[in-house]
Amino acid sequence: MSQSQIRPAVRDDDEALGELDRETWSPLHAVYPRPRPPYEPFFDSGHRPEEHLVAEIGDRLVGYVRIGRPTPLACNTHVRQIQGLAVRESARGHGVGRALLRAAALHARNQGARRLTLRVLGHNVPARRLYEAEGFAVEGVLPGEFLLEGEYVDDVLMGRSLLA
């Protein structure tokens, strides 16, 4: 498999990103129910193209990362938050997630951010390992924060500095 290319998302990616999001839905990382038709657009007023980077292999979209602001507060503008990361099953294990995380950190740094944070479900061990390998550390745990498929699952807060 050839190396992925990372680029900013554009409005025309809406349908492909929606399909990818539905394809990669899993109780391992999703706190919302499985998407059902009719499907909402991927982009909306709260999730704009400029908040996303996408990964492509050839001409196929294989992943995305959403980088947003954790709050609308002026005193928090130095922080960006990863608010979604998805990689197509066929592209997993080929560095796509790692490339998206590195691109997200650079994107956030270029916007003047000093910190990058995220939330991950406690039982999502593969994602937690990837985040730790990319410099994220656990900064807090909300025990049993979500009831998913009959099990209470921790919400793990992770973060890293973007200062060189």
N, C-alpha and C positions, 0 to 999 in steps of 0.2 A: 504494500500500500504506500503510495507516495505521501510526502509531507503535506500537512494542512497549511493553508494560507488564511491569515486572519485579516479581516477588513471590517470597517464600520457597516452596520446594517443600514439598509435603505427601505423606504416604504414598500417597494416591490417585493421585499422578502417576507411580507406578512403571511401569505398562504403557506410557503415552505416552512416558516418558523412555527406556525400553528400546527402543521402536520407533524413536525419534529417534536413539539411539546406534547402532543397527544400520543405519539409513538413511544416516547420515553417516560410517560407517566408511570409512577410506581409508588406504592405505600412506603417504600424505603426512604423517599425524600418528600413526598407530597402530603400536605396537610389538608388539601382541598379534595373534594370528590373527583373520581374519574370523569373527564370531560365527556359529555354526551351531546349529540346533535340537537338542535342546530348550534353550531360552534360559533363562539364569539370571535371577532377579529383578534389577532395576536397583539397588534398595536392598538392602544387607546390613549385617552388623555393622560392616564397615569403611567403608561409604558410606551414611550416614544422611541422611534428608530435610533435617535442619537444616544440613547442609553444602552444600546446593545452593540456588541461585537459578535461577528459570526465567523465560523470556521468552515472552510470549503476544502474539499479534496477534488481536484479537477473542477467540474462545474456543479458538483453536488454539495449542498449545504449539509454539514455533518454535526454542527454544534453551535451553541451560542452561550454568551454570558451577558447578564443584565447588571449594569453598574448604576446604582442610584444614590440618592442622598437618604440617609437614615431618618432625618427629620427635616422640616422646613425652617428650622431655627437658624438665625444668622450666626449664633455662637457655635454651630455645629457644621459649618460649611467646609471645614478642613477635613472632614471624614466622608468617605464614600463607602458604600455597602454593596456587596455582591448579593443581588436579590433574585438570582436564578442562574443556574448552570446546567446545561444539558448536552449530552454527547450521544449521537446515534450508536446503537449497539454494535453495528458493524465497524465503527471507527474507534471503539474503546480499546485501550491497551496500546495505542499508537501515538500517545503524547498529545492528543487533541485537547484534553482537559487541562493539562499542564500549560500548553501554549495559550489557551484562553485565559487562564489565571495570570500568566505573565503579562499578556497583552492588557488585561484589566488593570493590573498594578501600574503599568506604564501609562495607560489612559488616565487613571485617577491622578497619578503624579503630575501629568501634563496639565491637569485641571487645577493644580495647586493643592491637592489633597496631601495630608501628612499621615493619614491612617486609612487602612482598608479593613472592613469588618465583614462578617457574615454570620448566619445562623445555620446550623445543620442539625438534623435529628440524631440523637444519641446512638441509634441502632444502625446508622449509615456509615459503617466502618470503612468501606472503600473511599468514600468522599473525605472522611476525617483524615485518613492516611495521606491522601493527596494534598489536602490543605496543610497539614503539618509539614510535609515534604517541601511545600512552597513557602514556608516561614510563618504560617499562622499558628498561634498558640491559643489554647483554651483560656478564655478570660472570665467565663462564668457558665453555670449550668442552672437551668430551671427544671428541677426534677419533676417528672410526670406531667409536663406541661400540656401534652396532647394525648387524647384517647384515640388511637388509630387501630382499627380492626380488632377491638376488644383489649388492646394492650396500652398501658400508659408508657409514653415515650418522652425522654428528656429532650429539651431544646438546648443545644450547646452553642454558646456564643464564642466566636473566635475572632481574632484580629491580628494585625501586623502593622509595623511601622513602614512607611514609604520613604523615610529619610535614608539617604545613602550611607 
